[in-house]
Amino acid sequence: MLRAAVQARVLDPALHIVFLPRELSVAAPFGLTVLNGASSEGRQFADFILSPKGQQILASYGFIPACRTWARNPFRDVC
């Protein structure tokens, strides 16, 4: 997430970056679902998101790696 903050500061130098202690940071879980009957393009998009390249792109924006289980600690980098 620091990358996004730095990019925002480039656009507006008056912005200040404030670092929060870990216990105050908030994780937002995101899900991915491919419905029965979805188009092949939709399935391909989901497969790309879960691929190593897709995960690399998401990581570059501060997302943690995807996990295929519900039991997940958002503050750890492993499933």
N, CA, C and O of each residue as an XYZ file, in Angstrom:
316
protein
N       0.802     -1.189      0.000
C       0.000      0.000      0.000
C       0.852      1.262      0.000
O       0.389      2.338     -0.378
N       2.084      1.117      0.423
C       2.972      2.274      0.427
C       3.154      2.811     -0.977
O       3.230      4.023     -1.179
N       3.223      1.913     -1.951
C       3.412      2.347     -3.336
C       2.286      3.293     -3.766
O       2.547      4.328     -4.380
N       1.032      2.939     -3.443
C      -0.094      3.790     -3.808
C      -0.007      5.137     -3.104
O      -0.324      6.168     -3.698
N       0.419      5.138     -1.851
C       0.551      6.395     -1.108
C       1.633      7.273     -1.729
O       1.463      8.487     -1.843
N       2.728      6.669     -2.123
C       3.821      7.428     -2.743
C       3.355      7.998     -4.083
O       3.656      9.147     -4.409
N       2.624      7.199     -4.856
C       2.113      7.689     -6.130
C       1.139      8.847     -5.923
O       1.157      9.814     -6.685
N       0.292      8.757     -4.901
C      -0.642      9.846     -4.614
C       0.115     11.102     -4.215
O      -0.279     12.212     -4.576
N       1.189     10.932     -3.480
C       1.965     12.096     -3.037
C       2.660     12.778     -4.211
O       2.861     13.992     -4.187
N       3.026     12.018     -5.230
C       3.611     12.614     -6.439
C       2.594     13.549     -7.085
O       2.942     14.626     -7.569
N       1.327     13.119     -7.084
C       0.271     13.945     -7.677
C      -0.052     15.164     -6.817
O      -0.423     16.219     -7.331
N       0.095     15.003     -5.495
C      -0.212     16.106     -4.581
C       0.826     16.118     -3.458
O       0.645     15.438     -2.448
N       1.913     16.883     -3.621
C       2.992     16.918     -2.631
C       2.552     17.367     -1.236
O       3.291     17.165     -0.273
N       1.378     17.967     -1.105
C       0.896     18.397      0.205
C       0.401     17.230      1.063
O       0.195     17.387      2.267
N       0.210     16.054      0.444
C      -0.246     14.882      1.194
C       0.847     14.396      2.140
O       2.036     14.503      1.838
N       0.437     13.867      3.277
C       1.372     13.292      4.250
C       1.086     11.799      4.386
O      -0.072     11.388      4.457
N       2.132     11.001      4.421
C       1.999      9.564      4.624
C       2.119      9.299      6.118
O       3.107      9.675      6.749
N       1.107      8.649      6.674
C       1.088      8.336      8.100
C       1.108      6.817      8.240
O       0.241      6.132      7.698
N       2.084      6.294      8.958
C       2.184      4.856      9.183
C       1.455      4.491     10.466
O       1.686      5.098     11.511
N       0.580      3.507     10.387
C      -0.172      3.049     11.551
C       0.490      1.824     12.162
O       1.084      1.017     11.447
N       0.394      1.680     13.470
C       0.862      0.436     14.076
C       0.029     -0.732     13.553
O      -1.142     -0.564     13.214
N       0.624     -1.884     13.492
C      -0.047     -3.067     12.954
C      -1.409     -3.312     13.613
O      -2.367     -3.686     12.936
N      -1.495     -3.101     14.932
C      -2.759     -3.375     15.617
C      -3.879     -2.409     15.217
O      -5.045     -2.669     15.511
N      -3.547     -1.315     14.561
C      -4.558     -0.370     14.098
C      -4.859     -0.497     12.606
O      -5.801      0.119     12.109
N      -4.078     -1.280     11.905
C      -4.312     -1.418     10.472
C      -5.497     -2.352     10.225
O      -5.768     -3.259     11.012
N      -6.188     -2.113      9.128
C      -7.388     -2.870      8.805
C      -7.151     -3.638      7.517
O      -6.708     -3.074      6.517
N      -7.448     -4.918      7.548
C      -7.347     -5.738      6.341
C      -8.750     -5.925      5.775
O      -9.710     -6.124      6.519
N      -8.854     -5.860      4.478
C     -10.150     -6.058      3.825
C     -10.066     -7.301      2.952
O      -9.370     -7.291      1.937
N     -10.758     -8.366      3.325
C     -10.712     -9.574      2.501
C     -11.517     -9.378      1.212
O     -12.590     -8.774      1.221
N     -10.996     -9.885      0.138
C     -11.677     -9.848     -1.145
C     -11.903    -11.274     -1.604
O     -11.089    -12.155     -1.327
N     -12.982    -11.504     -2.292
C     -13.278    -12.842     -2.790
C     -13.344    -12.854     -4.303
O     -13.432    -11.810     -4.949
N     -13.300    -14.045     -4.849
C     -13.410    -14.230     -6.295
C     -14.304    -15.435     -6.527
O     -14.044    -16.517     -6.002
N     -15.347    -15.251     -7.305
C     -16.282    -16.329     -7.590
C     -16.541    -16.373     -9.086
O     -16.749    -15.342     -9.725
N     -16.526    -17.570     -9.628
C     -16.932    -17.779    -11.016
C     -18.235    -18.569    -10.962
O     -18.264    -19.706    -10.491
N     -19.299    -17.961    -11.444
C     -20.617    -18.580    -11.380
C     -20.760    -19.685    -12.416
O     -20.132    -19.647    -13.475
N     -21.595    -20.670    -12.095
C     -21.948    -21.688    -13.090
C     -22.539    -20.983    -14.298
O     -23.366    -20.083    -14.149
N     -22.132    -21.376    -15.466
C     -22.640    -20.768    -16.687
C     -21.919    -19.496    -17.084
O     -22.317    -18.837    -18.044
N     -20.853    -19.133    -16.356
C     -20.086    -17.936    -16.711
C     -19.430    -18.125    -18.077
O     -19.193    -19.253    -18.510
N     -19.144    -17.029    -18.738
C     -18.497    -17.101    -20.046
C     -17.079    -17.659    -19.901
O     -16.491    -17.627    -18.820
N     -16.556    -18.159    -20.990
C     -15.185    -18.670    -20.945
C     -14.203    -17.538    -20.656
O     -13.160    -17.761    -20.041
N     -14.534    -16.328    -21.099
C     -13.668    -15.177    -20.814
C     -13.630    -14.879    -19.317
O     -12.579    -14.541    -18.771
N     -14.789    -15.006    -18.653
C     -14.842    -14.792    -17.208
C     -13.987    -15.800    -16.469
O     -13.273    -15.447    -15.531
N     -14.055    -17.062    -16.890
C     -13.239    -18.117    -16.282
C     -11.755    -17.859    -16.544
O     -10.932    -18.040    -15.648
N     -11.410    -17.443    -17.747
C     -10.020    -17.141    -18.084
C      -9.502    -15.983    -17.250
O      -8.350    -15.997    -16.817
N     -10.348    -14.974    -17.021
C      -9.946    -13.834    -16.200
C      -9.672    -14.273    -14.763
O      -8.672    -13.867    -14.170
N     -10.549    -15.095    -14.206
C     -10.345    -15.602    -12.845
C      -9.074    -16.433    -12.773
O      -8.304    -16.311    -11.820
N      -8.851    -17.281    -13.779
C      -7.628    -18.092    -13.807
C      -6.389    -17.207    -13.872
O      -5.377    -17.508    -13.239
N      -6.463    -16.116    -14.633
C      -5.326    -15.206    -14.715
C      -5.062    -14.540    -13.369
O      -3.915    -14.448    -12.932
N      -6.124    -14.075    -12.712
C      -5.950    -13.444    -11.395
C      -5.240    -14.384    -10.434
O      -4.401    -13.946     -9.646
N      -5.565    -15.671    -10.487
C      -4.967    -16.651     -9.582
C      -3.613    -17.176    -10.061
O      -2.926    -17.884     -9.324
N      -3.229    -16.834    -11.287
C      -1.950    -17.306    -11.828
C      -0.788    -16.565    -11.169
O      -0.988    -15.510    -10.567
N       0.425    -17.109    -11.279
C       1.581    -16.391    -10.715
C       1.717    -14.965    -11.246
O       2.034    -14.059    -10.476
N       1.488    -14.746    -12.526
C       1.592    -13.392    -13.096
C       0.513    -12.486    -12.513
O       0.798    -11.347    -12.143
N      -0.723    -12.978    -12.427
C      -1.804    -12.186    -11.846
C      -1.538    -11.845    -10.390
O      -1.796    -10.722     -9.956
N      -1.025    -12.805     -9.635
C      -0.690    -12.562     -8.234
C       0.456    -11.558     -8.100
O       0.483    -10.755     -7.167
N       1.393    -11.611     -9.034
C       2.506    -10.659     -9.034
C       1.987     -9.230     -9.254
O       2.425     -8.292     -8.588
N       1.063     -9.084    -10.182
C       0.483     -7.765    -10.443
C      -0.252     -7.263     -9.204
O      -0.071     -6.114     -8.801
N      -1.075     -8.107     -8.601
C      -1.808     -7.692     -7.402
C      -0.853     -7.359     -6.266
O      -1.077     -6.393     -5.537
N       0.210     -8.143     -6.104
C       1.187     -7.872     -5.046
C       1.851     -6.514     -5.246
O       2.201     -5.843     -4.275
N       2.027     -6.106     -6.509
C       2.658     -4.810     -6.772
C       1.780     -3.650     -6.291
O       2.253     -2.523     -6.144
N       0.497     -3.939     -6.046
C      -0.421     -2.935     -5.516
C      -0.706     -3.148     -4.028
O      -1.615     -2.532     -3.472
N       0.065     -4.014     -3.394
C      -0.050     -4.198     -1.952
C      -0.976     -5.306     -1.498
O      -1.194     -5.463     -0.296
N      -1.530     -6.081     -2.421
C      -2.395     -7.189     -2.024
C      -1.554     -8.375     -1.565
O      -0.448     -8.591     -2.060
N      -2.088     -9.138     -0.618
C      -1.398    -10.347     -0.170
C      -1.789    -11.494     -1.094
O      -2.806    -11.402     -1.782
N      -1.012    -12.567     -1.128
C      -1.293    -13.664     -2.055
C      -2.676    -14.279     -1.844
O      -3.207    -14.285     -0.734
N      -3.240    -14.790     -2.923
C      -4.549    -15.445     -2.867
C      -4.452    -16.737     -2.084
O      -3.409    -17.389     -2.038
N      -5.565    -17.085     -1.472
C      -5.667    -18.315     -0.700
C      -6.987    -18.974     -1.083
O      -7.995    -18.287     -1.253
N      -6.991    -20.253     -1.214
C      -8.215    -20.939     -1.639
C      -9.012    -21.482     -0.450
O      -9.880    -22.336     -0.635
N      -8.736    -21.007      0.753
C      -9.487    -21.457      1.923
C     -10.101    -20.263      2.631
O      -9.673    -19.127      2.425
N     -11.109    -20.517      3.471
C     -11.745    -19.446      4.241
C     -10.945    -19.108      5.483
O     -10.988    -17.970      5.950
N     -10.211    -20.081      6.033
C      -9.449    -19.857      7.272
C      -8.173    -19.121      6.918
O      -7.175    -19.740      6.548
N      -8.199    -17.822      7.027
C      -7.067    -17.006      6.585
C      -6.802    -15.905      7.595
O      -7.729    -15.239      8.055
N      -5.557    -15.717      7.934
C      -5.166    -14.594      8.778
C      -4.662    -13.502      7.839
O      -3.625    -13.689      7.202
N      -5.360    -12.362      7.729
C      -4.967    -11.342      6.749
C      -3.624    -10.680      7.055
O      -3.107     -9.936      6.222
N      -3.049    -10.935      8.230
C      -1.770    -10.327      8.568
C      -0.605    -11.274      8.306
O       0.539    -10.944      8.619
N      -0.878    -12.438      7.738
C       0.192    -13.390      7.403
C       0.255    -13.529      5.887
O      -0.744    -13.326      5.197
N       1.414    -13.870      5.380
C       1.589    -13.999      3.939
C       1.402    -15.425      3.447
O       1.739    -15.731      2.303
N       0.877    -16.295      4.283
C       0.667    -17.694      3.879
C      -0.760    -18.085      4.205
O      -1.396    -17.491      5.077
N      -1.259    -19.087      3.499
C      -2.617    -19.580      3.754
C      -2.624    -20.502      4.959
O      -3.676    -21.019      5.335
